[in-house]
Amino acid sequence: MIKVLVFLLLSVAPASLPGSVWLMPWKFSVAVGDKALVTVRAGNDLTGEPLDVKRESVEKAEHHDLAGVTDMRPLLKDGTKNQLEEVLSREGTHLLALKSVSEPVSMPAEEFNVFLKDHALDDIFAQREKTGTLNAEGKQLYSWSSKLLLQAGNKKDDTAIKSVGFPLEIVPERNPYMAKAGDRMRFKIFWQGKPLFGAKVRVWSNKERVTSVQTIYTGKDGVIETQLSNDGTWMVSVVKIIPAKSDKADWRTYQASLVFGW
């Protein structure tokens, strides 16, 4: 039986942001009826490190296919291995979508300012500059969301282009499993259901343990376009920060990713 590993995030609020968070399978294409075994990973190079997870740290866990939506959250198990077992019982494209709860994160002022510049969050940097708070630590309420596309059997369908309603979301304009290495692909970035303009999006590729990354900015339509230059693992990721209406933090940080591969 082919086993698929998917990676979540640790449940305890980190002292700093964990880097990119994504759902990473051992195999993207599996036989109908095989089981996805879910475990934990996050990092900055599309390899990452295993991390712990608690069910209460995951706000939403859904399995989408042509038959509809299944709530996976009751199946989540605490620990660092096999937190979730999900059978891909129907032929077609499957979408696993997870979203964490918001947890407090604090970053030193200099590190937070670099983070803002690195993700082209110039509006937030300008607000800190205008209010004279560039030397203040970055107190945030942080959450992540991630979507993983899996293929069971040979039949491809439009499950891959489905929006699941996350605050920050990445949606491909066509099913990546209908593409091949060398094709061009377009992805739309949504913020609160509307196209996000000027977002700095990273497109990651990992083949044979070698990671490459492209940086692309969204147009007014929220779309980026990239070439899928090789087979392997692909991830699209983006970050959005807004002021927080909370006495626990000054900012709300959202991180989103989409993973697929051949």
C-alpha positions, -999 to 999 in steps of 0.1 A, spaced: 0 0 0 13 34 -9 15 58 20 13 96 18 27 119 45 13 154 49 29 180 71 12 204 95 25 229 121 34 226 158 7 234 182 26 255 207 29 291 197 64 296 183 88 324 195 91 334 159 75 325 126 82 289 114 90 298 78 68 284 51 42 258 62 30 233 37 13 199 31 39 176 17 31 141 4 56 113 -3 37 105 -34 14 129 -53 -2 101 -74 -17 72 -56 -39 42 -63 -76 46 -56 -83 33 -21 -49 41 -7 -46 58 26 -30 92 33 -9 91 65 -5 126 78 24 139 99 42 174 104 66 197 85 76 234 81 107 253 70 123 276 44 136 253 17 108 229 8 124 202 29 118 215 64 118 198 97 92 176 115 71 195 141 45 185 167 8 191 163 -22 191 185 -58 188 173 -67 221 190 -41 240 170 -60 231 137 -91 252 131 -102 235 99 -91 203 81 -111 194 50 -109 167 23 -125 179 -10 -132 157 -40 -161 154 -66 -183 138 -40 -181 168 -18 -163 178 14 -153 156 44 -143 170 78 -109 155 86 -104 174 119 -120 146 142 -94 122 128 -63 143 137 -41 127 162 -16 144 186 21 138 181 47 140 153 38 109 132 6 98 114 -16 125 129 -42 118 102 -52 88 82 -74 96 52 -85 71 25 -86 84 -11 -115 62 -20 -126 79 -52 -108 82 -85 -99 118 -94 -82 148 -80 -83 153 -42 -77 186 -23 -67 185 13 -71 219 30 -60 228 65 -60 261 85 -45 267 119 -59 287 147 -44 321 153 -16 320 179 6 348 194 40 353 179 66 379 188 96 389 166 124 413 176 120 447 159 149 443 134 138 408 124 102 419 119 113 449 98 134 426 76 105 401 74 82 429 61 107 440 35 114 405 24 77 399 18 71 433 1 47 443 29 57 480 25 23 493 37 29 477 71 65 490 72 53 525 63 27 523 91 54 514 116 76 542 103 48 568 104 39 559 140 75 558 152 73 521 161 101 506 139 120 498 171 90 480 186 88 442 185 65 426 160 36 413 182 14 392 159 -15 368 158 -2 343 133 -21 316 114 -13 295 84 -34 277 58 -23 252 32 -38 232 3 -24 200 -11 -34 184 -44 -33 147 -48 -42 124 -77 -60 91 -72 -60 70 -104 -60 85 -138 -91 107 -139 -84 144 -135 -111 169 -125 -118 205 -114 -115 198 -77 -80 214 -80 -94 248 -89 -119 249 -61 -118 278 -36 -123 267 0 -129 301 15 -97 307 34 -89 344 42 -57 342 21 -59 316 -6 -40 304 -37 -61 289 -66 -47 275 -98 -65 285 -130 -64 248 -141 -56 215 -126 -18 211 -124 -22 174 -130 -35 182 -165 -2 200 -171 33 186 -176 69 198 -171 76 228 -193 40 241 -193 31 275 -181 6 278 -152 -14 307 -138 -24 310 -101 -47 336 -86 -42 350 -51 -73 359 -31 -76 380 0 -110 378 17 -124 365 -16 -110 392 -38 -79 393 -61 -49 405 -42 -28 431 -61 9 436 -56 15 406 -34 50 390 -34 45 354 -43 71 327 -41 71 297 -64 92 268 -50 105 238 -68 123 208 -53 138 180 -74 163 155 -62 168 175 -29 177 207 -48 153 236 -42 149 266 -64 126 296 -59 110 323 -81 96 356 -69 66 370 -88 43 399 -80 6 397 -86 -11 420 -111 -44 439 -105 -62 406 -113 -43 389 -85 -27 365 -110 9 353 -113 22 331 -142 51 307 -141 67 279 -160 67 245 -145 102 238 -157 107 204 -142 90 175 -124 92 172 -87 75 191 -59 60 225 -65 48 250 -39 32 285 -42 33 306 -11 23 341 0 21 362 32 -4 390 42 -3 412 73 -30 436 85 -35 456 117 -49 435 146 -79 445 165 -67 428 196 -50 437 229 -28 406 224 -10 418 192 -5 448 169 -8 427 137 -25 397 122 -2 376 100 -16 351 74 5 326 55 -9 305 27 6 277 5 -5 254 -23 15 222 -31 14 197 -60 39 177 -80 46 147 -103 
